[in-house]
Amino acid sequence: MPSNLAIDSDLLETALIVGGLKTKKETVNQSLKEFIQRRKSAEILSLFGTIDYGKDYDYKAARDRK
């Protein structure tokens, strides 16, 4: 899917340097992957403390290494 995007050249050049990648395409693709990963991680973190466990659930039992 070819597209013609207006990307800030200063940001792209900085990302190329910081990321250590060779091409603009690699840099944009890596940036998008990291963006998606960060957003998904934030979604998961927002769930902490929202799960109700059964009263008989023993969370320490899973730690037992027999």
C-alpha positions in Angstrom: 0.0 0.0 0.0 2.1 2.9 -1.2 1.4 6.3 0.4 2.7 9.8 0.4 3.0 10.9 4.0 4.2 14.3 5.1 6.6 13.2 7.9 8.6 15.8 9.9 12.1 15.4 8.4 13.8 16.5 11.6 12.0 13.8 13.6 12.8 11.2 11.0 16.5 12.0 11.0 16.6 12.0 14.8 14.8 8.6 14.8 17.3 7.3 12.3 20.2 8.3 14.4 18.7 7.1 17.7 17.4 3.9 16.3 20.6 3.0 14.5 18.6 1.8 11.5 19.8 2.2 7.9 16.7 3.3 6.1 13.7 5.6 6.6 11.4 2.7 5.9 13.0 0.6 8.7 12.8 3.5 11.0 9.1 4.2 10.4 8.2 0.5 10.7 10.2 0.1 13.9 8.6 3.3 15.3 5.1 2.0 14.5 5.8 -1.3 16.2 7.1 0.4 19.3 4.1 2.7 19.3 1.7 -0.2 19.1 3.6 -2.2 21.8 3.6 0.8 24.2 -0.2 1.3 23.7 -1.0 -2.3 24.2 1.2 -2.4 27.4 -0.7 0.6 28.7 -4.0 -1.2 28.2 -2.7 -4.2 30.1 -1.4 -2.0 32.9 -4.7 -0.3 33.3 -6.2 -3.7 34.2 -4.1 -4.2 37.3 -6.2 -4.1 40.4 -9.4 -4.7 38.5 -9.6 -8.5 38.7 -11.5 -10.1 41.5 -10.2 -13.4 42.6 -12.2 -16.1 44.3 -11.8 -16.2 48.0 -10.4 -19.8 47.8 -7.7 -18.8 45.2 -4.2 -19.4 46.5 -1.9 -17.2 44.4 1.2 -18.6 46.3 0.4 -22.2 45.1 1.5 -21.4 41.6 4.9 -20.4 43.0 5.5 -23.8 44.6 8.4 -25.5 42.7 8.3 -29.1 43.7 
